[in-house]
Amino acid sequence: MPDWREYVRGQLIAASNYRPVDEDVVTELAEHLEQVYVELRTSGLSNAEALQQARKQAGNWTELRRGIELARQEGVMQVGVRQFWLPSLVTLFSAFAALAILIWAGVQPWMTHPAEPRGLVVYVPWMLVLPFIGAAGAYLSRRAQATPWKVYVAGAFPAFAIALLFLMILPWGFVVDPQVVPAFRLRGLAAGTISWVILPGIALCLGITIQGKLMAQGQNRESGKA
């Protein structure tokens, strides 16, 4: 019996300018070629004929290697969308949609210093909704078997998005044209960061943590039943 693993490994390495190859791919291709070889031998072909026909099944090894790499890249992209981007967009859209509905409904925020840039601005109903939004994003990310850091970033993505928006706006207000917001200084920056980044982030992470504990408890119950 030919050593199909060594044959496939050698062909793939040669087709990729002697770069390392994925052993899982080698195993899968070797098993396929071995199966073809056995079937050809069973049909009555000689060892040399079956070996030649089986090797032809792979076709052009350079094109095969390129196809494998493209398929792997597409697979990585699809996994990234399921694990991170889809949950992130769900939390981002849901959080700002909820805030927009509250503003449209006329809900007034709680403010420590009304009409002053240094005051905190907190939409209390929004803060109560954010843990559920964070939990929903975390559920989608965990269901796709994302790593813990992806789960938390996806679930708390609205807070990260607002922080990024602050970083994009502040250089204009503080460096390019200081007169754009003359009263908006360090206290205003701190108040805005607390109001729109830190507090929402805490609320979102609270939902993420609770959802993770509930999911772990459910899995433990299922494993106990099994």
Phi, psi and omega in degrees: 000127179296152176274091186291329179297313179295321179297311181295316180301314180297318180293317181292320178296316179295325181285346182242029180056040173064035171274157179299152181241158179282122182293332176295320177294318179301314181298315182296314179293320180297318179296322179294313180294323177297319178296318178297317180298315180297318180296320179293320177295321180294328180286352175114359180287152177289169181300316182294318180293317180295322179295318180294316181294321180294320180294330178292341182297330182286336181071219179280118185291328178295315178293324178296315179297319178297319178296322178296316181294319178296318179296322179293318179298318178296322178295319179296319180295318179296320178296317179299321178295314182291321186278329189234303190291317178297309176300323180297316180293325178297313180293320181297310181296317183295318182295313182284333174294318178296319179295319179297321179295318179296317179295317178298325180283355177087016179291129181266140179281158171275128184232138179279323180225084182304140177066015176238137181299336184276359183274149175283144178233111186231119172273099187301314178301326178295318179297329179284334180276328186303321178302324178291324178292316177299321179295322179295315177297320179295322179298314180298319182290317180292324180297330176275008177063044177282158176289158184305319182293325176293323179299314183288321179293318179294318181291327181258021186301323178304320179294320178295323180295319178293320178299319178295322178297318176301316182295331179281327184275321188301319178304325179292316184286331187255337185245304186292311181218091183297344182276356181297314178226079188297330181271356185266098182238210187300317180296320178295321177297316179296318180295317179295321179295318179294316185292319191248350180241303188289307182296313175299323179297319178297316180297317179295315180295328176298315177295322179297315182294315180296318179298320179296319179294319179295320178294319179296320178296319178297319178294323179294321178295318179295318179293328177292323177294322180292000000 
